[in-house]
Amino acid sequence: MLRLAHDYWLYLKLVAASIRTRGLLAASFALLAFIAILLGVAAEPDKPGSWASLFTLLSAIFAALTVIRMSMKANFDENYSLAFALAHGYVSNFARQAIDDLKTLSPEGTFVVFRPEGLAQLEDGAVKGFKQKIVERGYRSSVRHLEGEGKRVRDVLVVESLEGGTQARLRYVDFPSTLLTLKSLVDYRSAERTRKSEIALSNDEQEIITRNLINMFFDELVKLLATDITAGRVRFTDSSMVHL
């Protein structure tokens, strides 16, 4: 529920930012014109043309808002399509293979996916720091090479802990670097706005869009791995190392 509320708030911020960059000045003039005509109608309700002017202005404002909404919807749909495609590619090209491989080694093992708050947490330096934290917490880590038929070799981090002198549950931990593709998308969106002589996306707007795309990716990932999640074979962690 908290994550849903947070995602909705991010969406509202993105809408507000988009409307601002698409013509805050024009919206302000429209509002002033609406107030002026409304005051005119209130002062002289029987004056010919007063109500017609008000209706015309309202129609123009509605049309403008519809255009903004539809143009934004196209961007959201395109963004969602990419997040959707990345999630399906991640599962079919890697996650499913990793889970099947893990089950052959340890039926009780878990596949843990790192969920970043931002793309910076998936960069090499950040991932290296996270792996170091795993070692500092007393886990034993190694790397396993996965190679399926017709697929490239993919490495996955193997994490083990020793409890009472016996090997405990095995974990595969993965950092979905495929999400780094989103940075190119957001950069492209910003460059396109500049090319069209529009206001470029601010850093805050880029962050909001990126976090929404990350959330969309993991929402789809949860749906695709629902059975494995229910069975306890798939979990998600973050920088706090929860569920590791």
C-alpha positions in Angstrom: 0.0 0.0 0.0 2.8 2.4 0.9 4.6 1.6 -2.3 1.4 2.2 -4.3 0.9 5.5 -2.6 4.5 6.5 -3.3 4.2 5.5 -7.0 1.0 7.5 -7.4 2.7 10.5 -5.9 5.6 10.2 -8.3 3.1 10.0 -11.1 1.4 13.2 -10.0 4.7 15.0 -9.7 5.6 13.8 -13.3 2.2 15.1 -14.6 2.7 18.4 -12.8 6.2 18.7 -14.2 5.1 17.9 -17.7 2.3 20.4 -17.6 4.7 23.0 -16.4 7.2 22.4 -19.1 4.5 22.3 -21.8 3.2 25.8 -21.1 2.9 27.1 -17.6 2.8 30.7 -18.9 -0.1 29.8 -21.4 -2.0 28.1 -18.6 -1.6 31.1 -16.4 -3.0 33.4 -19.1 -5.9 31.0 -19.7 -6.7 31.1 -16.0 -6.6 34.9 -15.9 -8.8 35.0 -18.9 -11.3 32.6 -17.4 -11.4 34.6 -14.1 -11.9 37.9 -16.1 -14.7 36.5 -18.2 -16.3 34.8 -15.2 -16.3 38.2 -13.3 -17.8 39.8 -16.4 -20.6 37.3 -16.6 -21.3 37.7 -12.8 -21.4 41.5 -13.2 -23.6 41.6 -16.3 -25.3 38.2 -16.6 -27.8 39.5 -19.1 -25.3 41.1 -21.4 -25.4 39.4 -24.9 -22.4 37.2 -25.6 -21.3 36.9 -21.9 -22.2 33.3 -21.6 -21.1 32.5 -25.1 -17.6 33.9 -24.3 -17.4 31.8 -21.1 -18.5 28.7 -23.0 -15.9 29.3 -25.7 -13.1 29.8 -23.3 -14.0 26.7 -21.3 -14.1 24.7 -24.6 -10.6 26.0 -25.5 -9.2 25.1 -22.1 -10.7 21.6 -22.3 -9.3 21.1 -25.8 -5.8 22.2 -24.6 -5.9 19.9 -21.6 -7.0 17.0 -23.8 -4.1 17.6 -26.2 -1.7 17.7 -23.2 -3.2 14.5 -21.7 -3.0 12.6 -25.0 0.6 13.7 -25.7 1.6 12.6 -22.2 -0.3 9.4 -22.6 1.8 8.5 -25.6 5.0 9.1 -23.7 3.8 7.0 -20.7 2.7 4.2 -23.1 6.1 4.2 -24.8 7.9 4.2 -21.5 5.8 1.4 -20.1 6.4 -0.7 -23.3 10.1 -0.5 -22.7 9.8 -1.4 -19.0 7.5 -4.2 -20.0 9.9 -5.5 -22.7 12.9 -5.3 -20.4 11.1 -7.4 -17.7 10.1 -10.1 -20.2 13.6 -10.2 -21.7 15.1 -10.4 -18.2 12.9 -13.4 -17.3 13.2 -15.3 -20.6 16.9 -14.7 -21.1 18.2 -15.0 -17.6 15.9 -15.3 -14.6 14.1 -18.4 -15.6 17.4 -20.2 -16.4 18.9 -19.1 -13.1 16.0 -20.3 -11.1 16.0 -23.7 -12.8 19.7 -24.0 -12.3 19.4 -23.1 -8.6 16.7 -25.7 -8.0 19.0 -28.4 -9.3 21.7 -27.4 -6.8 19.4 -26.5 -3.9 15.7 -27.1 -3.9 15.4 -24.7 -1.0 17.6 -22.0 -2.6 16.3 -18.6 -3.4 16.9 -16.3 -6.3 17.3 -12.7 -5.0 16.8 -9.7 -7.3 18.3 -6.4 -6.2 15.8 -3.6 -6.5 17.5 -0.2 -6.9 16.2 3.1 -5.9 18.0 4.7 -8.9 20.2 3.6 -11.7 23.3 4.8 -9.9 22.9 1.7 -7.6 23.4 -0.6 -10.6 26.7 1.0 -11.7 29.9 -1.1 -11.2 31.2 0.8 -8.2 27.9 0.6 -6.3 27.5 -3.1 -7.1 31.0 -3.8 -6.0 30.3 -2.0 -2.7 27.1 -4.0 -2.1 29.0 -7.3 -2.7 31.6 -6.1 -0.2 28.9 -5.5 2.4 27.7 -9.1 1.8 31.1 -10.4 2.7 31.4 -8.1 5.7 28.1 -9.6 7.1 29.7 -13.1 7.2 28.3 -14.5 4.0 30.5 -16.6 1.6 30.2 -15.4 -2.0 31.3 -16.7 -5.3 30.4 -16.5 -9.0 28.6 -19.1 -11.0 28.6 -19.1 -14.8 25.3 -19.9 -16.4 25.2 -20.9 -20.1 22.1 -22.2 -21.8 21.6 -23.6 -25.2 22.1 -20.8 -27.8 22.5 -18.2 -25.0 25.5 -16.2 -23.9 27.3 -16.9 -20.7 25.9 -15.0 -17.8 27.4 -14.7 -14.3 25.4 -14.7 -11.1 26.5 -14.0 -7.6 26.2 -17.1 -5.3 25.8 -16.3 -1.6 26.1 -18.9 1.2 26.0 -18.7 4.9 27.2 -21.3 7.5 24.9 -22.0 10.3 25.9 -24.5 13.0 28.7 -25.8 10.9 26.4 -26.9 8.1 25.7 -25.3 4.7 22.5 -23.2 4.9 20.2 -22.1 2.1 21.9 -21.2 -1.1 21.1 -17.8 -2.7 21.6 -16.5 -6.2 21.8 -12.7 -6.1 21.4 -10.7 -9.3 21.7 -7.0 -10.1 19.5 -6.4 -13.1 21.9 -4.3 -15.2 19.4 -4.4 -18.1 17.7 -1.5 -16.3 20.7 0.7 -17.3 19.1 0.8 -20.7 16.6 3.2 -19.2 19.2 5.9 -18.9 19.6 6.0 -22.6 15.8 6.4 -23.0 15.6 9.3 -20.6 18.6 11.0 -22.2 16.9 10.6 -25.6 13.7 12.0 -24.3 15.5 15.1 -23.0 17.5 15.5 -26.2 14.3 15.3 -28.2 12.7 18.1 -26.2 15.8 20.3 -26.9 15.7 19.4 -30.6 12.1 20.5 -30.7 13.0 23.8 -29.0 11.1 22.7 -25.8 12.4 22.9 -22.3 14.8 20.1 -21.6 13.9 17.7 -18.8 15.3 18.8 -15.5 17.3 16.5 -13.2 14.3 16.1 -11.0 12.0 15.2 -13.9 14.6 12.7 -15.2 14.8 11.1 -11.8 11.0 10.9 -11.5 10.6 9.2 -14.9 13.5 6.8 -14.2 12.0 5.7 -10.8 8.6 5.2 -12.5 10.1 3.0 -15.1 12.0 1.0 -12.5 8.7 0.5 -10.6 7.0 -0.6 -13.8 9.7 -3.1 -14.5 9.5 -4.7 -11.1 5.6 -4.7 -11.2 5.8 -6.7 -14.4 8.6 -8.9 -13.0 6.4 -9.8 -10.0 3.6 -10.9 -12.3 6.0 -13.0 -14.4 7.5 -14.7 -11.4 4.4 -14.9 -9.3 4.5 -18.7 -8.9 8.1 -18.7 -7.9 7.6 -15.8 -5.5 4.6 -17.6 -3.9 6.8 -20.8 -3.6 9.5 -18.7 -1.8 12.1 -19.3 -4.6 12.2 -15.6 -5.6 12.8 -12.6 -3.3 13.8 -9.0 -3.7 16.4 -7.0 -1.8 17.7 -3.5 -1.7 20.6 -1.5 -0.3 19.5 -2.4 3.2 20.0 -6.1 2.3 16.5 -7.0 3.5 15.4 -10.5 2.6 18.9 -11.5 1.8 
